[in-house]
Amino acid sequence: MKFPKSPAPDVLIIGGGVIGASIAYHLSAKGVKNILVIEKGSGYGGGSTSKATGGFRAQFGSEINIKLSLLSRKKLLEFEDEHGISPGFLQYGYLFLAQNENELAKLKAANEIQVTCGLTEAEILTAGEIFKLNPHINTDVITGGSFCNTDGFISPMQILDGYIKSAKRNGVVFQNDTQVTGFDVLNGRIQSVTTTKGIINPGYAVNAAGAWAGKLAELAGLELPVKPLKRQVALISEKNILPVNLPMTIWVDNSFHFRMRDKQLILLMPEEPENKMPFNYDAESSWLKKVSAVAMDRIPAMRNCSIDTAGSWAGSYEMSPDEHVIIGKAPGIENFYLANGSSGHGVMHSPAIGQLLAEIITDGSASAINIHALRAERFAEGNPVKQIEFF
Ligand SMILES: Cc1cc2nc3c(=O)[nH]c(=O)nc-3n(C[C@H](O)[C@H](O)[C@H](O)COP(=O)(O)OP(=O)(O)OC[C@H]3O[C@@H](n4cnc5c(N)ncnc54)[C@H](O)[C@@H]3O)c2cc1C
């Protein structure tokens, strides 16, 4: 169905994933009345949100990511009271494993930043302490690690659902099957937005297009360095092979990690995909073989298990050059806002990002956290966010 006449929402949000829905909700909660969310898919969350495995952590290697996590964590703990839907937050922890002094030094350096930011429960562990926490891994070559018991797992689609339902209750309109195909930008302002359902004349527009954000920005003549990156997930066929309450367990050397989800073990390991099509979502057999070999070596219980090839999946991370979100006003277009490039952390940070962008749009700046470091201009200025890299 086409728009009967060109709608003129105060705020048009492009993208119906968890980030767009969170922004819509937070704007509506601040009293913004006329909000339209459009989504090119036939439902909501069909982009990366539904592909996310649902990890949550505050153990990051940069101050700003830790602060985004701490704000999100507070909001996740209040989520069910606020929205009447559980975010599925299970604080089983994140456990990082080092196999040599060099890897351990990185975890220690990151831990210092974490503790300084208030994540005082994050701790450095010995190999013996690690084995007590997760006796299901091969600890032969583990030197030490880091653990935070308030990290854990969340449910991406329940969070999306909560934000959409609350936003709708506040009057936000969601329209699917509607793709933005162009912008008319004049004198540094978006005048109109062309979609497959007709023209929209918004006061403000928000780019919440996830891994498609770079392409969307290009339509407005804006160079936004956000690119899709394929990430694959292997599902193990056998059920209940490990306890469900194990922490997310991650080896620093190659970022191989695993967790139990819905009674099944899932394995992840970032590797260059064979298929170079950015939005190809086949779990590749060569990758499944590789990840399975690593898992058999590191998780003894895996030796009697098999990969569920049909149930394994892939999706896109939305990568920015420094692997941190870009949030705020788009350079050179005064009524265009960005919430892009979370680089694989978009679900866990969506509560914070929604609140912060709503503050920027309505009040002119974010007050919950100082997010100057996340401005879009940082790349052109040669000032990307720096972090201790261990994952
Ligand atoms: C395998 C995998 C595992 C992950 N694990 C985690 C995890 O454990 N924890 C975590 O926090 N994050 C994780 N992520 C990352 C997370 O999924 C993303 O960061 C998050 O979903 C981004 O949300 P979004 O709303 O920006 O993007 P999306 O959910 O992709 O939403 C963007 C929407 O914009 C729509 N769109 C695009 N272009 C247009 C257009 N022109 N017109 C209209 N609509 C448009 C798309 O259809 C899409 O629905 C994972 C991702 C993958 C792929």
The ligand as a Gaussian input file, in Angstrom:
#p B3LYP/6-31G(d) Opt

LIG

0 1
 C       26.278000     -13.770000      13.854000
 C       26.076000     -12.509000      14.639000
 C       26.190000     -12.534000      16.026000
 C       26.014000     -11.368000      16.760000
 N       26.086000     -11.435000      18.122000
 C       25.866000     -10.314000      18.853000
 C       25.892000     -10.374000      20.271000
 O       26.137000     -11.425000      20.855000
 N       25.650000      -9.237000      20.968000
 C       25.385000      -8.043000      20.343000
 O       25.191000      -7.045000      21.016000
 N       25.364000      -7.975000      18.999000
 C       25.596000      -9.063000      18.246000
 N       25.587000      -8.991000      16.881000
 C       25.465000      -7.671000      16.252000
 C       24.037000      -7.203000      16.247000
 O       23.240000      -8.146000      15.574000
 C       23.945000      -5.845000      15.567000
 O       24.916000      -4.983000      16.121000
 C       22.564000      -5.209000      15.785000
 O       21.551000      -6.114000      15.446000
 C       22.438000      -3.944000      14.970000
 O       21.113000      -3.513000      15.064000
 P       20.526000      -2.548000      13.967000
 O       19.122000      -2.240000      14.365000
 O       21.462000      -1.422000      13.753000
 O       20.611000      -3.411000      12.633000
 P       19.531000      -4.385000      11.950000
 O       18.925000      -5.302000      12.909000
 O       20.213000      -4.989000      10.763000
 O       18.422000      -3.379000      11.474000
 C       18.626000      -2.489000      10.393000
 C       17.391000      -2.549000       9.539000
 O       17.453000      -1.536000       8.539000
 C       16.735000      -2.011000       7.438000
 N       17.127000      -1.214000       6.266000
 C       18.346000      -1.170000       5.673000
 N       18.334000      -0.340000       4.637000
 C       17.083000       0.174000       4.551000
 C       16.447000       1.083000       3.657000
 N       17.108000       1.631000       2.625000
 N       15.133000       1.364000       3.848000
 C       14.450000       0.805000       4.883000
 N       14.986000      -0.073000       5.740000
 C       16.297000      -0.382000       5.594000
 C       17.164000      -3.462000       7.335000
 O       16.247000      -4.230000       6.602000
 C       17.266000      -3.871000       8.793000
 O       16.110000      -4.545000       9.268000
 C       25.733000     -10.133000      16.110000
 C       25.599000     -10.107000      14.723000
 C       25.767000     -11.284000      13.990000
 C       25.610000     -11.226000      12.507000

